Amino acid sequence: MRPEPYLPRLTNQLANGLRHLPDDFRTRHAEFVRRRQNPNGGFPGREGGSDLYYTGFALRSLAVLGALTPDVVGRAAGFLRAALGGQVAGAVDFFSLLYSCLLVQLSDGPDVLAGAPPDWPQRVAALLQSLRKPDGGYARSAAASGSSTYITFLVGLSYELLGRSLPEPEAACRFVLSRRRGDGGFVELGPMRKSGTNPTAAAVGLFRLTAATAEQGWTDEVRAGVIDFLAGRQSAEGGLLANTSIPLADLLSTFTGAWTLAEVGAPGRIDAAALLSYARSLEGPDGGFRGGVWDDGADVEYTFYGLGLVALLSPA
């Protein structure tokens, strides 16, 4: 039996964890995100105008907080409609657009895709397939020479949002397995030798998304290697390092590593109290989360990671 779809499982687990947090915590962070919505309905990064990528993280943050209000989703729908009629570039933007449209609709907002051409899902699938490479993985662009572990996972998520299965999942799993290294982790690009926390999380995500079996590469040995690799990335700060070449932890790697260990049934392999203390140390007094001790500002992307960690680690 196939597991619950990946994205609903993640969203529901985080929402359930945050539901137990004090009202002032949830309100503070919801207001931080809402204040960043632009007049056109989208959300920016730290610079520039509205952006599909950051709009996706803003809506995801509000969704897990239970704070997607009619006003927010109504305005966001306008931005998404405009983006749908423009040029959406690459797998990252397509994923952000698809997931944002779904969150708007699930929050009693309008169906942004209702006005799209009937063959729009087929067009999106064709574009995603144009990113596929002979090794079975997917690249950031059709012109790119090598596949990306992260983009391959993201394409799988995009197919899930389209209500379709990733074509030839066995080939994608073989590709991801080729990115495994001797330390038990995975790399993003073929020439890399040192595994990273985030590509390891993406590799496990692809295995989970496709319900991979031992025959498709998800063996007990691979699982044990992932657990040992991620458990070894916890730093003296309490967070997880992106890789062994970077001296300071970051909130992205800490969240993806903690979520992945929970996904493979080994959350106890890292110090949860230290992880939670690290996450809370990056929380701003007026809401939002910074990316790490090295960061002097907060944004909606890191706020999602911070909320996710607090949701995973706070006792109910």
N, C-alpha and C positions, 0 to 999 in steps of 0.2 A: 504493500500500500504506500502510495506517495505521501510524503510529509505535507503538513500545512504549507502553503506558499511562503516563500522566504520573507518577503517584505511585510505581509500582514503579521507573521510570527514575530519579527523584530519590533514592529510598531506596537503590537499588543503587549509584548513583554515589557517594553519601556514604559508604556502608558500605565500598566498595572503597578510597576515599581514607583512611579512618580505620584500615583494616586494616594499613597500613604504619607507623602511629605506634607509639611505644614502649608497652609494656604498662602502665607506671606512669601514662602519660597517660590511656589508656582506662579503667583501673581507678579512677583518681581521680575522673573525671567520672561514671562509672557509679555509684560509691558516693554521690556528691553527690545524684544523682537518686533512688536507692533510699531514701536517708535521709528523703526527703520524702513517701514513701507513707504515707497515713493508715491507721489500723486498719480502716476500711471499704473499703480497696483503691484508693481514688481518690487524686489528687494535688491539692494546693492551689496557688494563686498565692502571693503574699507575705503575704496576709491571708485569714482565713476558712477555711472547710472545703473539702472535695473539690469539684472543679469539672471538668466535661466538657472544657472548653477546655484547661486545664492538664494534665489527665490525658492528653489526646491528645499534647501536646508532650512530656510525660515518657516515654510509651511510644515515641514516635518517636525520642527521644534514645537510649533504651536499645536500640532496634532497630538504629540505625546503628552503635552500639557493639558489637553482637553480645552484648548483656547482658540480654536478656529471659529471665530464669530462670523455671522452673516456679512458684516461690513468688510472684514478682512478678505473673506473668500470672494465676495462680489467684486471687489476692486482687483484682486489677484486674477480673477477670470478675464477681466479686460486686458490685462497685460499678456496673459497666456494666449488669448485669441489673436492679439497682434503678432505675437511670436509665431503662432501657427501659420499666419499668412505671410511671414517673412522667410528668411533663409536661416534654417537651424543647422548649425555646423557640428557634425561629428556625433559619436556615440554618447558622449557625456551630456551634451545639450539635449539629445533625443530622450535619454533616460530622465533627465531633470524635467523636461516638458511632460512626458507621459505620466510620471509619478505625481507631479504637481496637479495635472488635470484630474487624476483619480482622487487625490486628497480633497480638492475643491468639491467634486461631485459627492464624495462620501460625507462631506460636512454640510449637506443640503444646499450646496451652491449649484450653479448652472452646469450643464454638461457642455464643457468647452468644445468637445470634439463633435457635437451634434451637427454642426454646420460644415464639417470637413467632407471632402468627396468620399463616396462610398468605398472606393478602393484605397483609401488612405492607409489602412493597416498593411495592405500589400505593398504599397510604396515604401513604407517604413521598413518592412521586412527586407525588401530588395536593397534598400540603402545599407541596412545592417550587414547583409550578405556581401555587399561590395567591399566590406572591411575584412573579410575572411581571407586568410593566407593558406598556402598549401600545407603548412604544418598543422592545420586544424584550429589554430587560434585566430584572434581578431586583432587588428591594428588600430591605431588612433585615427588613421586616415587611409584612404584607398592607395595613396601614393607611398605610404610608409613601407619600408622594406621588411620590418620584423613585427611579429605579433607581440601583444602586451598581455601579461597575466591579468592585470586590473581591467583592461578593456574587455577581455574575454568574459570575465565575470559580469561586467556591466551589460554586455550584450545579452547574456543569459537572463539577467534581470529584466531587460527591456522586452524580450520575448515573453517573459512571464506576465508583464503588464499588458501585452497585446493579447493575452489569453492563448498563447501558443507555446509549444515546446521548442527548445533550442535545437536546430537541425543538427543531426549527427553528433549527439552528445558524447559518444564514445571517443570521437576524434578530438573534441575539445578537452576531454579528460586526459587523453594521451599527451596532448600538447602541454597541459598544465603539469603533468607528472614529469615532463622533460625539463621543467624549470626547478625541480627539486635538487637540492644540493646536499653534500655530505653532512652538514650540521643539522639536518632535519627540516630546515626551512625552505622557502621558495624565493626565487628572484623575479624581478619584473621583466627584465630583458635578457635574451640569450647569453650575451657576452659576460654578464655579471657573475661573479663568483661568490660574493658574500650575500647571504639571504637577508631579507628584510621582514620586519613585522607586518607591514601592510600588504606586500605581495603574498605573504604566507596566509594572511586572513582572506585575501581574494581567492587564493587557490582552494582553501577549505570551503569558502562560500560557493565556488563552482561545483565542488564535489557534493555539497549539501543540496544545491539547487537542482542538480541532475539526479539526485538520489543514487549516487554512484555506489557500486558494489566493489568487492575485492577484485573481481574480474576487470573492472574499469579503473582500478588503481587505488581505490580507497581501502587499503589494507590496515591491519592492526599495526604493522611496522611503520607505515606512513603516519598514522594517527599518533603513535608513541613519539615519533620524531618531531612532529609538530608541537606536541605538549612540552617536550624537553626544550625545544628551541625557544618557544614563547616564554616559558618559565624562567629561562636564563636571561631574558631581556629586561627584567625589573631592575631599576637603578636605585642608588641610595636615596634619591628624591622620593621614591615610591611609585613613580610612573614607569612606563616602558619606553625603551629606546627604539628608534626606528631601525637601527642596525648598529653593529659594533664600531663603526667609524664615527658615529655621532655621540658626543659626550653627554648631552642633556636629553631628558625625556620630553615628549610632546603629547598633547592631549589626543590627537588623532591616533597615534600608535597605541596609546594606552587604552583607548576605547576599543579599537579593532582587535587588539590582543586579548583584552578581557572578554569581549563578546565571543571571540573564536574559542577560547578555552571553555567558556560556558557551553558553546555549541557542541564541543567534542566531549563534554562530560567531565571536565577536569578543572573547574573554577578554583578548587582548593590548592592548586599548584602555585599560586601566587598569593602574596600577602594582601588580602582584601582591605584590611584596615589602612595599610599604607597607601594603597591605590585610592581609597576614598579620601584620605587626608590630602593626597596630592591634588585630586580633582577639586576639592573644596578650597584649596589654597589659591586656585586660579579663578575663583568666582568673584565678580565685581560687586561692590556694595549696592549698585543700582541695577544689578542684573547683568547677564552675559558672562562669558568665560573667555579668558585669554588662552593662547595656544601653548604656553609654557612659561617658566620663570623668566625666559629670555624675551618674552613678548610684552609690549607696553600698551596693547589695546585689545578690545574684544570684538568679535563679529558673530554673525548668525551661524556660520559653519562650526566654529569651535564651541559655540553655545550648544549646538546639538550634541556634540561629543561629550561635553561636560554634563549635560542633562542625562545622556545615556549612561554614563559611568555612575552618576548618583543613583539612577534608577536601578542599575544592576547590583549595586553594592550596599545600598542602605537597607538595614534590617526593616522588614515590614512592621 
